[in-house]
Amino acid sequence: MRVRHEFGVLGPLEVRRDGVPLAIGATKLRLLLAALLVDAGHVVPVGTLAGRLWGENPPAQARNTLQNYVLRLRRALGEGGAGIVLTHPRGYLAEVEPDALDLHRFGSLVRRGRAELEAGGAADRAAALLRQALGLWRGEPLSDLPPDLLQDVVPTLAEQRLDAVELCIDADLALGRAAHVLPELRNLIGTHPLRERFWAQRMRALYQCGRQAEALECYRAVAALLADELGIDPGAELQDLHRRILAAAPELRPASGPGAEPRTRRQGNLPAETTTFVGRERLLQEARRTLDGARLVTMTGVGGVGKTRLALRVAAESAASFPDGTWLADLAVLAPRTGAEQLDRTVAESLGLRDQSARAPADAVADHLRDRRVLLVLDNCEHLVQAVAALALRLLRAAPGLRILATSRERLGVPGEHVLVVPGLAVPDEEDGTGAAGPAGCADAVRLLADRAAASAPGFAVTGRNRDAAVQLCRRLDGIPLAIELAAVRLGSIGVEEILARLDDRFRLLSMPRARPGGRYRQTLGGVVDWSHELCTPGERLLWARLSVFAGGFDLEAAEAVCAGEGIARDAVMDLLAGLVDKSIVMAGDAEGRTRYRMLETIRGYGWRRLREQGGQDEMRVRHSRHYRDLAVRAATGWYGPDEIAWLRRLRRELPDVRAALEFCGGAPEHAGTGLEIAVNLIRARSWFFSGTIGEGRHWLERLSARLDRPPAGPGGHAAAMRAFLVIVQGDREAVPAAMAECRAAVGPRSPESAYLEGLHDLLIQGDPRSLGRLARAREGFRAAGRPGDALMATMFWTMSAVFLGARDIAFHACDVFRAETETAPAEWLASWALWSAGLAELWHGEPVRALPLLRDAVVRQRSVEDEWGPVWDVEALAWTAAAIGRHRHSAVLLGAAHGMRTATGVAMIGLAPFQAAHAEAERLVRGALSEEAYAEAWGRGDTAEDAVGLALAVVDELSPSRRDAGEGVTGA
């Protein structure tokens, strides 16, 4: 049988012989092959080849050397090689079959797409053809070869791709998909700011979405850019489009189609109210009016005055105006010295964005918000004012549909900011006994006192007998909600009059003539909190101060580990904590069967000031960081087993304090080693895959490693290995060589880490079968070193290597081994990956239809534990399976759904060789079976699905043999 060679230049150079990757090891041979393939079918002169191989410094006997390389290349290609690399009197040429080179297939598809588009009325077929063409690209062209030697090749290929992108966007605009292409155009303009065609397309898209003013602003921006950079005016196309937009030309009206359809409303993440909302009617109306006309509204006021509660109520009442959701980012969990990048990550997570790519978090947030209509509540900004202001300004400039509602004790100082000062609740007037809301008993402050007191003192009510005392108490507390609530707690044990008597002396000392309202409020709240502090026992006061080191919620174990000692016995912590809960200093709640505690930010801030006065803040931070170091170590060494999911969920709950510990260690070189241990062990426990992002894990490794001149041997070596691991999994090809070199130097060539990372590199980056042996050695090495958790992760990738790159017997054997190990552990999350691997083994080495229930089970399990990484690949694998069994329309839906999930999470396909190859094959099968219109419709349905996993499960259910036998068809799939 004749040998078939296939070649790829639209990404790293790729050679396959009968479908199996063929390694061409020597760089000069790869350069020669690439130099011939880009002009395949045409003679490439010797001089041109010499320039592409040696640049301006060819060897003295270039022709003879080149002839020698040609002979070696033919041998490297094996059987049939002599028929591919041919000699010609003027030079050499590569002779390949028409469909054996991705560049030829790309060119053919682009020509057909262009013809369909120019013919008019066939934009759907054009879009499908052009998307198919762009789907052939696996990354930057010939990215694994020295770019300085291919200067006449790589830019030309890149330009061909940009031309195809322009045509594809034209087709989408013709189909009315304006909203769909806006995010892509924004990114393209950022990368190619002087390419006028992208600016023109963005102007058209904005106009079609009804955003004429922004379209005109686009023109002003590009005109200024061209004048500044090149000293020229916009070209004829841009000028003509500008005139037509000004004239509202009929041919520019929004087209019907997916781009013009109303969006499905997203809810956001606002918490439900747990207590009644009292008063503030006028301020609520004013805040909503201000938010309607301003893009940034900041509510300012003293701590405890109710800014957060008011902002959340305003956001909830305004939700209908924001179809893409109202979202809360609580910044109280961040330490005062938190870096801007961590702030960006916190906001990203609050928006439900778990971007796993290598780009900066701020870029991911800006891209996510660009074409959405969102209300973002930034709560508790006062300790990070400058960083919040910079982020808010960037997001507002990037996302015209964004509104920001901030709460802070001081204004942000951003241009266009509107400030609303939040006063205390309305209190009765001393002269006539009425309040803003009416008679004294109905004033907002009195109503709040009565409402909250009823919870702690059943049967309490404001009556004729105690009304005067209640009114006077609220007046003394200046209507500050937190102060009133703290006082209300005491009404279960003492009366209103007694509370007044206890407060009188303190407020007499605090009072100042003609005090400014803000100063008076601060004094009032300080007095109430001081009074609550005095009512605590000495042990409770000390614990209050020490608990302020926690950035988020904490449990009894953490409180005992961090706060016990030097005045507090470990076995006394529980009782002292219960006392603080009874006094409403600490709030308790249930989280998955464990009691979790937290403090309001004002109360925590008071405790921190007390701790600093005692000089104990540094010691508490050290204890805090060591506790979370120990927790991370326990997670890394004990996650494999029945508690696997419990560990992952626990680490997610502890993330605010983990970050606070990392932030402290990152700012203190003497503790950077502790921070590095936390970061390394969180990666070993796979925490950054399950919560947070891979990019955040990489950030902490790089930052903490840089703080150590000489990292400790253990953490330092592990840090280099873990960084290389994350870089590979992210598909960050540019960073891979340096990361691998650092890893090799740190861990040594014979360590299990080295075998693990080399195997992972071969599997994911190169698609090289040698990964199988290396990952097998890594498994054994980790076992011998007493690291069963790391060994189990090596087993997972060894199984993937066997399935993707191995023969049938080894694939099924590896799957059996992996499943047995996860069952023995047992490890529920890894068991879902064992199902995924078994599904792919059936797909490529067994009966493809049997892959469906295995892959479905995998996605159901991962979804049930709130995994956001795994389901992306589950849905992608389901698409491959549907294509293999001939269910092409279903596969198109699943391919679209997987694409939407990758876009939402930043998970990269480019850079992960075996995944790219499987995706390309599935897409080839589907596009070959469906019309362009049918493919585009099905793919678009998946891509725009609000619940992509839910849609995928529904599609898979339609694929099940029992339902097909019953005659059920595809419902819109």
C-alpha positions, -999 to +999 in steps of 0.1 A: +000+000+000+013+034-009+026+055+020+008+088+026+026+119+039+007+149+054+023+182+063+014+212+084+029+247+084+000+266+099+015+263+134+046+243+144+059+222+115+040+190+115+048+158+095+026+127+096+032+094+078+000+073+074-015+094+102+013+089+127+035+118+137+069+116+121+098+133+140+123+153+119+149+160+146+176+182+130+166+219+129+183+224+095+162+196+080+130+210+094+140+244+081+146+229+046+113+211+046+094+242+057+112+263+031+101+239+004+065+234+017+055+270+017+061+270-020+050+234-026+045+226-063+070+253-073+107+252-078+126+271-050+159+284-063+191+274-045+198+310-035+163+314-019+168+281+000+202+292+012+187+325+025+160+306+044+185+281+059+215+304+068+203+340+063+231+364+053+258+339+063+256+309+041+286+284+042+312+285+015+299+254-002+263+262+002+251+242-029+269+210-018+258+214+018+222+219+006+224+188-016+235+168+015+206+181+035+182+171+007+195+136+008+191+134+046+156+149+045+145+122+019+158+095+043+141+111+073+108+111+054+112+074+048+095+054+021+082+078-005+105+106+006+123+107-028+090+114-045+083+144-023+116+163-024+125+166-060+156+180-077+153+206-105+180+223-126+172+256-109+168+243-074+144+219-055+107+215-050+082+197-027+056+177-046+026+169-023-009+158-029-035+186-031-050+179+003-019+167+021-007+202+030-027+224+054-016+256+035-031+243+003-064+234+020-065+267+037-060+286+004-086+266-014-112+272+013-105+309+015-109+312-023-142+294-022-154+316+007-143+348-010-162+337-042-194+329-022-192+363-005-186+383-036-214+364-053-239+379-029-267+361-010-244+333+001-229+348+033-238+317+053-218+294+031-189+319+030-188+321+068-188+283+071-160+279+046-139+307+061-143+293+096-132+259+083-101+275+068-092+294+100-098+262+120-067+247+102-044+271+121-027+255+151-008+286+163+017+310+148+031+297+115+063+276+119+066+288+155+091+260+163+117+273+138+140+303+141+120+333+129+150+353+117+157+327+090+122+327+076+116+364+073+102+361+037+079+333+048+063+338+082+049+374+077+033+363+044+016+334+060+004+356+089-010+381+064-029+354+046-046+345+079-055+381+086-071+384+052-092+353+059-102+367+093-113+399+076-134+380+051-150+358+079-160+389+098-175+404+066-196+373+063-207+374+099-217+410+096-237+402+064-255+376+085-264+400+112-239+386+138-226+420+149-227+414+186-209+381+181-179+396+163-174+427+185-152+411+212-130+395+185-127+429+167-116+446+199-088+421+203-078+423+167-075+461+169-054+458+200-030+435+182-031+453+148-039+489+157-029+503+122-050+479+102-078+501+090-100+472+078-106+460+114-115+495+125-140+498+096-155+464+106-159+474+142-176+506+132-201+487+111-207+462+140-213+489+165-237+506+142-256+474+135-259+469+173-275+504+176-244+520+191-240+549+166-221+572+190-195+545+197-191+538+160-183+575+154-160+575+184-142+546+167-136+568+137-122+596+158-099+572+176-084+557+144-081+591+128-061+603+157-040+571+158-031+573+121-022+610+124+000+604+154+017+572+142+020+577+104+010+613+098-018+603+074-056+606+072-079+575+073-082+558+039-111+561+015-130+531+030-130+545+065-139+580+054-168+567+032-181+546+061-179+575+085-200+596+061-226+569+057-229+564+095-234+601+100-262+600+073-277+568+088-275+551+054-302+524+050-277+498+039-260+500+073-291+492+093-289+462+117-294+429+099-316+403+113-298+373+128-281+361+159-262+394+163-294+414+166-313+391+189-321+401+225-299+385+250-309+360+276-308+376+310-281+365+334-288+369+371-254+377+387-243+367+422-260+391+446-266+375+479-301+371+492-311+394+521-312+375+554-328+404+574-353+430+566-343+462+549-354+491+569-359+527+556-337+546+531-366+551+507-354+586+495-318+576+493-327+545+473-345+566+448-317+591+446-291+563+441-311+547+413-315+580+395-278+587+398-269+553+386-292+558+356-272+588+345-236+580+357-214+551+349-195+552+383-213+559+415-194+557+448-213+555+481-191+570+509-196+571+546-181+558+579-178+522+587-211+506+599-233+533+583-249+507+559-231+514+526-229+477+516-266+469+525-278+500+506-256+492+476-269+457+474-305+469+476-299+495+448-282+468+427-311+444+432-337+470+423-317+480+392-311+444+380-337+445+352-317+472+334-286+449+331-293+418+309-258+404+316-263+405+353-255+424+385-224+412+402-208+417+436-171+418+442-164+420+480-129+434+484-129+432+522-111+398+518-081+415+504-052+427+525-043+465+523-011+458+505-026+434+480-012+439+445-033+451+416-031+417+399-047+399+428-074+426+429-081+419+392-084+382+399-108+387+427-130+408+405-127+382+377-139+354+401-168+376+413-179+379+377-179+341+374-148+344+351-122+316+356-097+325+329-071+297+326-050+314+299-016+331+303-030+366+298-032+392+326-063+390+347-072+427+340-071+419+302-094+389+308-119+410+328-119+438+302-124+414+273-152+397+293-171+430+299-164+447+266-198+441+249-219+433+280-244+454+299-234+447+335-237+464+369-206+456+390-207+464+428-172+469+442-177+467+479-152+478+507-128+497+485-112+520+511-081+500+517-073+497+480-085+530+467-057+536+441-057+501+427-095+500+425-096+534+409-071+523+382-091+491+375-124+509+375-111+535+350-097+508+327-129+487+328-152+517+321-131+527+291-131+492+278-168+484+283-193+510+273-222+490+288-207+487+322-219+505+353-200+504+386-215+510+420-187+512+446-187+515+484-158+532+502-150+554+532-134+578+506-141+586+470-121+568+443-111+600+424-119+586+390-130+610+362-168+610+359-173+596+394-206+606+412-204+605+450-234+597+473-227+603+510-246+578+531-257+592+564-271+574+594-307+563+595-333+590+601-336+597+638-364+616+656-359+654+658-351+665+694-375+695+692-407+681+678-401+643+682-405+635+645-381+620+621-377+620+583-401+591+581-428+606+603-436+603+640-408+593+664-418+556+666-418+553+629-384+569+623-360+545+604-335+542+632-363+533+658-378+508+633-344+491+629-339+489+667-373+473+671-367+448+643-333+437+654-342+436+691-371+413+684-346+387+671-324+386+702-352+395+727-384+378+717-414+399+727-395+432+727-414+460+711-413+498+711-442+508+733-455+539+749-436+530+780-401+527+764-405+548+733-388+579+747-358+558+758-356+540+724-358+573+706-330+588+728-309+557+722-312+559+685-304+596+686-273+590+708-262+564+682-266+589+654-288+564+635-257+543+626-271+508+617-242+488+630-242+507+663-280+502+667-277+464+659-249+460+685-271+478+711-301+457+701-283+425+709-280+437+746-318+441+749-321+404+756-304+409+790-307+446+800-333+473+793-331+503+770-327+527+799-298+507+813-281+507+779-285+545+778-270+549+812-239+528+803-234+548+771-238+583+786-204+585+802-186+573+772-203+597+748-198+626+771-161+620+768-163+616+730-185+646+723-169+676+707-186+710+701-195+717+665-181+683+653-184+676+616-211+650+609-186+625+596-164+629+626-194+626+650-205+594+633-170+579+637-169+589+673-204+574+679-195+541+662-162+540+680-179+545+713-204+517+707-177+493+696-155+503+725-185+497+748-190+462+732-153+456+737-155+465+774-184+441+779-162+412+767-140+392+791-103+397+788-099+364+770-126+374+745-110+408+739-076+391+732-093+365+709-112+393+691-079+411+683-062+379+671-091+367+650-088+400+630-058+384+611-083+362+591-092+378+558-123+356+552-142+330+571-125+305+594-133+274+614-125+264+650-094+245+639-080+276+623-089+298+653-071+273+676-040+270+655-035+307+649-049+323+681-040+299+709-010+305+732+004+334+752-028+342+772-053+319+755-052+281+761-060+260+731-089+243+748-104+277+758-107+290+722-141+273+716-157+288+747-143+322+740-154+321+704-189+311+716-189+342+738-181+364+709-208+349+688-233+355+716-223+392+717-226+395+679-189+403+675-184+371+655-211+356+632-214+318+628-229+298+600-229+263+585-208+253+555-211+217+544-215+204+579-188+225+595-193+257+615-177+287+599-171+321+615-166+356+602-165+392+614-180+423+598-153+444+583-158+472+608-155+448+637-125+431+622-108+465+616-114+474+652-098+442+663-068+447+640-062+482+655-062+466+690-038+439+678-014+466+665-016+485+697-005+453+715+023+449+690+011+414+680+003+418+643+035+404+629+034+373+651-002+367+641+006+370+605+034+345+608+012+321+627-015+326+601+008+319+571+023+288+588-012+275+595-021+278+558+013+263+548+005+233+570-030+231+555-016+231+520+009+204+528-018+182+543-039+187+512-010+179+489-001+147+507-036+135+517-060+146+489-059+112+471-086+091+488-122+094+499-117+130+511-105+142+477-135+164+470-138+175+506-102+188+503-108+206+471-139+223+485-121+232+517-093+248+498-118+268+478-134+280+510-101+290+525-089+308+494-093+344+508-070+335+537-046+315+515-042+346+494-037+368+524-010+344+536+007+345+502+004+383+501+021+386+535+049+361+525+054+379+491+060+411+510+084+397+535+115+380+520+122+361+552+089+344+549+089+339+511+099+302+516+068+296+536+047+312+508+065+291+482+056+260+501+019+271+501+019+278+463+037+245+454+015+223+475-017+240+463-007+230+428+002+195+439-033+193+454-047+206+421-064+235+439-058+261+412-076+239+387-106+236+409-107+271+424-089+302+414-070+299+381-039+283+367-026+318+360-028+327+396-009+296+407+018+306+382+018+342+394+025+332+430+053+308+420+071+334+400+066+362+425+077+342+456+106+325+438+119+360+428+119+370+465+144+343+474+180+347+464+186+310+471+153+291+474+154+261+498+163+229+479+129+213+483+105+242+476+127+257+450+130+226+430+093+218+433+085+254+423+105+252+391+088+219+383+053+232+391+059+263+371+069+242+341+038+220+346+015+251+346+031+266+315+027+233+296-009+228+306-017+264+296-003+258+262+020+288+266+045+276+239+067+308+241+074+302+278+079+265+276+116+263+267+127+286+295+105+269+320+117+235+310+154+246+312+148+260+347+131+228+358+159+206+345+185+227+363+165+226+396+154+190+398+181+171+379+177+148+349+170+116+367+143+128+392+107+117+388+098+154+384+121+156+354+105+124+338+070+138+346+076+172+330+095+158+300+067+133+294+041+160+298+059+182+273+062+153+248+025+146+252+008+180+252+033+202+232+049+177+208+023+149+205+053+125+207+047+088+217+080+089+237+058+105+264+045+071+273+078+058+286+087+089+304+054+092+322+057+055+332+091+062+347+076+092+365+049+070+381+074+045+394+097+073+406+070+090+426+059+057+441+094+049+452+097+084+467+065+078+488+044+103+469+013+084+459-007+116+450+019+127+425+021+092+412-017+092+406-014+124+386+014+108+365-009+079+360-036+102+346-013+117+320+003+083+312-032+071+304-038+101+282-006+094+264-016+058+258-050+068+246-039+096+223-006+082+210-005+044+218-017+012+203-050-004+212-037-029+238-017-003+257-046+022+256-071-002+272-045-015+297-036+020+308-073+028+313-078-003+334-048+006+356-060+042+360-095+032+369-082+006+394-060+032+411-088+057+414-111+031+428-084+019+453-076+054+465-106+062+461-104+096+443-137+108+430-124+137+408-097+117+392-121+089+387-140+112+364-109+116+343-105+078+343-140+077+327-130+104+303-099+084+293-119+052+289-143+070+267-115+081+244-101+046+243-134+033+231-136+062+206-102+056+190-095+019+197-128+002+204-165+009+197-171+047+195-207+045+205-196+030+239-177+062+246-209+082+250-221+069+284-185+071+298-180+107+287-215+117+299-208+102+333-175+121+335-192+155+328-220+148+353-195+139+380-173+170+373-203+193+372-215+179+405-183+190+422-183+225+406-152+217+384-149+243+357-118+229+339-128+193+332-162+198+316-146+219+288-127+188+277-156+165+283-178+184+259-150+186+234-146+148+236-183+143+232-181+163+200-153+140+187-174+110+195-206+123+178-185+130+147-170+095+147-204+078+149-219+099+121-241+122+142-227+153+125-253+178+134-250+169+171-212+171+168-215+206+154-236+217+184-211+202+208-181+218+190-198+251+193-206+245+230-170+235+237-158+266+219-181+288+240-168+271+272-131+276+261-138+313+254-154+317+288-127+300+308-096+310+287-087+273+282-064+271+252-067+245+224-038+260+204-006+247+219-020+213+230-010+191+201-031+159+206-062+179+214-058+201+184-054+171+161-085+154+174-105+186+172-094+192+136-103+157+125-138+160+141-143+193+124-132+179+091-157+150+093-186+173+104-180+200+077-177+173+051-211+159+060-231+191+066-239+220+044-222+253+054-256+267+065-264+236+086-230+236+103-231+273+111-266+270+126-258+240+147-224+254+158-239+287+167-265+271+188-238+255+209-216+285+210-243+309+224-258+285+249-262+300+284-257+265+300-233+247+276-230+217+299-267+213+302-271+216+264-243+190+259-261+165+282-293+170+264-276+164+230-259+133+243-293+120+256-306+123+221-276+103+208-283+073+232-292+041+213-324+036+232-338+070+222-327+066+186-344+032+184-375+048+197-375+072+168-366+104+186-348+129+165-327+160+170-346+188+185-329+218+170-295+202+172 
